[in-house]
Amino acid sequence: MKNNIFRYERKFFITSITKAEIEKLVMFHPANFSEVFYERSINNIYFDTPMFKSYFDNIDGNSDRTKVRIRWYGELYDNIKKPTLELKIKNGILGHKLHFLLKPLNTTTQLNKLDIVQLTSNVDIPQHILAKIKVLTPTLLNRYNRKYFLSADKRFRITIDTNQVFYKICSINRYFLNRCRDNSSIVLELKYDRNADKDASYITESIPFRLTKSSKYVRGIEKLYL
């Protein structure tokens, strides 16, 4: 298990300009952002209660909420060696994650909800978290491309998410169903530790987009279930 400290996560939902134009704005930012790591695809399987409590917690603006998902990087259909169970814990605009390494997952053959749920068995996860997960069920899979940028002082990180795809999870036999693609919207996210908050306005004042509450999980549920 790996714990991250609480950090600020500020999101900008953008539909007005292209990915290339956004990247140019980031690269010419006064904080001297540069690209780090490499662009990669992110896949998430989200869990929720039968009454979609996680969805409504977000819609209702509950400040304290937890989102449960399985995440892996790379291809959607592959032999995933290191899938990770993540609990994304939010307190207002502050957030942190708990990470638990799961058993390997072969997404070319394991295509039902039971297979997903059984990933959490025989894993070193605290009992109180296992109890929370047992009442949940897989509801949505989403996939997108992410690029990473870091300020020159290494205190602020920006990610840019594009090419979002959502899949409904509703069948006992297959869970990659009812695909909905969104190639027009882009999510830019600014992330930084609590001790950097006093300087965050210097970063945001040069980002010409409006801060918004943007949840990929909420958007996926609304596109595929409502």
C-alpha positions in Angstrom: 0.0 0.0 0.0 1.2 3.5 -0.8 -0.3 6.7 0.7 -0.1 10.1 -0.8 -0.5 13.3 1.3 -3.4 15.6 0.6 -2.8 17.9 -2.3 -4.8 20.4 -4.3 -6.3 19.3 -7.6 -7.8 22.1 -9.7 -9.5 21.2 -13.0 -10.2 23.1 -16.2 -12.7 21.6 -18.6 -11.9 22.9 -22.1 -13.8 22.7 -25.4 -12.8 25.9 -27.1 -9.3 25.2 -28.4 -7.2 22.2 -29.6 -4.7 20.1 -27.6 -1.8 21.6 -29.5 -2.9 25.1 -28.5 -3.3 24.1 -24.9 0.2 22.5 -24.8 1.6 25.7 -26.3 0.0 27.8 -23.6 1.5 25.5 -20.9 5.0 25.5 -22.4 5.0 29.3 -22.6 3.7 29.7 -19.0 5.8 32.0 -16.8 6.4 29.1 -14.4 8.4 27.4 -17.2 6.6 24.1 -17.5 8.3 21.4 -19.4 7.0 18.0 -20.5 8.0 15.1 -18.2 7.6 11.4 -18.4 5.8 10.3 -21.6 2.3 10.4 -23.0 0.4 7.3 -22.1 -3.1 5.8 -22.0 -4.9 5.4 -18.7 -7.7 2.9 -18.1 -10.0 3.0 -15.0 -12.7 0.6 -13.9 -14.9 2.5 -11.4 -17.0 1.0 -8.6 -20.2 2.3 -7.1 -23.2 1.2 -5.0 -26.3 -0.1 -6.8 -27.9 3.3 -6.1 -24.8 5.2 -7.5 -23.8 6.8 -4.2 -20.4 7.9 -5.5 -22.1 9.6 -8.5 -24.6 11.5 -6.3 -22.0 12.4 -3.8 -20.2 14.3 -6.5 -23.4 15.8 -8.0 -24.6 16.9 -4.6 -21.3 18.5 -3.8 -20.5 16.5 -0.7 -17.1 17.7 0.4 -16.0 14.3 1.9 -16.3 11.5 -0.6 -14.3 8.5 -1.8 -14.1 7.1 -5.3 -13.0 3.5 -5.8 -11.3 2.3 -9.1 -8.9 -0.2 -10.6 -6.3 1.6 -12.8 -3.8 0.4 -15.3 -1.7 1.9 -18.1 -1.3 1.0 -21.7 -3.5 -1.1 -23.8 -7.1 -1.7 -22.9 -7.0 -5.4 -24.0 -3.8 -6.8 -22.6 -2.2 -9.0 -19.9 -2.0 -6.4 -17.2 0.8 -7.3 -14.8 0.3 -4.5 -12.2 -3.2 -3.3 -12.0 -3.8 -1.0 -9.0 -6.8 -0.6 -6.7 -7.1 3.1 -5.9 -9.2 4.9 -3.3 -9.4 8.5 -4.3 -10.3 10.4 -1.1 -11.6 14.0 -1.5 -12.0 16.7 1.1 -13.3 19.7 -0.8 -10.7 20.5 -3.4 -8.0 18.6 -1.5 -7.4 15.0 -2.4 -5.2 12.0 -1.8 -5.0 8.4 -2.9 -4.5 5.0 -1.3 -2.9 2.5 -3.7 -3.0 -1.3 -3.5 -1.2 -3.6 -6.0 -3.6 -6.3 -7.3 -3.1 -9.6 -9.0 -2.4 -9.6 -12.7 -5.4 -9.1 -14.9 -5.9 -10.4 -18.4 -8.5 -8.1 -20.0 -8.5 -10.2 -23.2 -10.3 -13.1 -21.4 -11.6 -11.8 -18.0 -14.8 -10.1 -19.1 -17.3 -10.2 -16.3 -18.0 -8.4 -13.1 -17.1 -11.4 -10.9 -13.6 -11.5 -12.4 -13.1 -7.8 -11.5 -14.4 -8.1 -8.0 -12.2 -11.2 -7.3 -9.1 -9.2 -8.1 -9.4 -7.7 -4.6 -9.3 -11.2 -2.9 -6.1 -12.5 -1.4 -4.5 -9.1 -1.5 -3.0 -7.2 1.4 -5.9 -4.7 1.8 -7.1 -3.7 5.3 -10.3 -5.3 6.4 -12.2 -2.0 6.7 -11.4 -1.2 3.1 -12.4 -4.7 1.9 -15.7 -4.2 3.7 -16.3 -1.0 1.9 -15.4 -2.6 -1.5 -17.6 -5.7 -1.0 -20.8 -3.6 -1.2 -19.7 -2.0 -4.5 -20.0 -3.2 -8.1 -18.1 -2.2 -11.3 -20.1 0.4 -13.1 -18.0 2.2 -15.7 -14.7 1.9 -17.6 -13.0 5.0 -19.0 -9.9 5.4 -21.0 -7.9 8.5 -22.1 -4.5 9.8 -23.1 -2.5 11.9 -20.6 0.5 14.2 -21.0 2.5 15.4 -18.0 4.2 18.8 -17.4 6.2 20.1 -14.4 7.1 23.6 -13.4 10.8 24.6 -13.2 10.7 24.8 -9.4 9.1 21.3 -9.4 6.2 22.4 -7.2 3.4 22.4 -9.7 2.3 19.6 -12.1 -0.1 20.0 -15.0 -1.7 17.0 -16.8 -3.7 17.2 -20.1 -6.2 14.5 -20.8 -7.6 13.9 -24.3 -9.4 11.2 -26.4 -11.8 10.1 -23.6 -13.8 6.9 -24.1 -16.4 5.6 -21.8 -17.7 2.0 -21.5 -20.8 0.9 -19.7 -20.4 -2.1 -17.4 -23.7 -3.8 -17.2 -23.5 -7.4 -18.4 -22.6 -10.6 -16.5 -20.6 -11.8 -19.5 -18.9 -8.8 -20.9 -18.0 -5.4 -19.4 -16.7 -3.4 -22.3 -20.0 -2.4 -23.7 -21.9 0.6 -25.1 -18.9 2.7 -25.9 -19.2 6.5 -26.0 -16.3 8.5 -27.3 -15.5 12.2 -26.6 -12.8 13.6 -28.8 -13.8 17.3 -28.4 -13.3 18.0 -24.7 -10.0 18.3 -22.9 -9.3 18.2 -19.1 -6.3 20.2 -17.8 -5.5 19.6 -14.2 -3.2 21.5 -11.9 -1.9 19.6 -8.9 0.3 20.8 -6.0 1.0 20.1 -2.4 -0.8 22.1 0.4 2.4 24.1 1.2 2.4 25.5 -2.3 -1.1 26.9 -2.2 0.0 30.5 -1.3 1.8 30.7 -4.7 -0.9 28.9 -6.7 -2.5 32.2 -7.9 0.7 32.9 -9.8 0.0 29.7 -11.8 -3.7 30.0 -12.3 -3.7 33.6 -13.4 -1.8 32.6 -16.5 -4.1 29.8 -17.4 -6.9 31.4 -19.4 -9.7 28.9 -18.6 -12.3 28.8 -15.9 -11.9 26.5 -13.0 -14.6 23.8 -12.9 -15.7 20.7 -11.1 -15.0 18.1 -13.8 -15.4 14.4 -13.0 -14.8 11.9 -15.7 -16.8 9.4 -13.8 -19.8 11.7 -13.6 -19.6 12.5 -17.3 -19.4 8.8 -18.2 -22.4 7.8 -16.0 -24.4 10.7 -17.5 -23.5 9.7 -21.1 -24.2 6.0 -20.7 -26.8 5.5 -17.9 -29.0 8.7 -18.0 
